[in-house]
Amino acid sequence: MKKTNSPQVRDAIKYRPGEMQLLLNSAIYKKLNDGTWFAEIPSCNGVWANHTDKHECEKELREVLTE
């Protein structure tokens, strides 16, 4: 999991209720050759997750957005 200090992410959480779900809805998920899942939010540079389960990828993205 990669964390970011992107002002866009911080502002979205601080100033816009419901924005986190919109960001999560825009996430792109890819199943990698090793069987793990990779997810990223294109509008938030540096926000990505990698996990063995797609649902866990989403949970990691949510954690990054709330930090």
Backbone hydrogen bonds, N-H to C=O, Kabsch-Sander energy under -0.5 kcal/mol:
donor,donor_aa,acceptor,acceptor_aa,energy
2,K,48,W,-1.6
10,R,6,S,-2.1
11,D,7,P,-3.0
12,A,8,Q,-2.0
13,I,9,V,-2.0
14,K,10,R,-2.5
15,Y,11,D,-2.8
16,R,12,A,-1.4
19,E,16,R,-1.8
22,L,18,G,-1.4
23,L,19,E,-2.6
24,L,20,M,-2.8
25,N,21,Q,-2.4
26,S,22,L,-1.0
26,S,23,L,-0.6
27,A,24,L,-1.3
28,I,40,E,-2.9
30,K,38,F,-2.8
32,L,30,K,-0.6
32,L,36,T,-3.2
35,G,32,L,-2.2
37,W,51,H,-4.1
38,F,30,K,-2.8
39,A,49,A,-2.7
40,E,28,I,-1.8
41,I,47,V,-1.8
44,C,41,I,-2.2
45,N,43,S,-0.5
47,V,44,C,-2.2
48,W,2,K,-0.7
48,W,46,G,-0.8
49,A,39,A,-2.5
51,H,37,W,-2.4
57,C,53,D,-1.7
58,E,54,K,-1.8
59,K,55,H,-2.0
60,E,56,E,-2.3
61,L,57,C,-2.4
62,R,58,E,-2.4
63,E,59,K,-2.1
64,V,60,E,-2.3
65,L,61,L,-2.2
66,T,62,R,-1.4
67,E,63,E,-0.8
67,E,64,V,-0.8
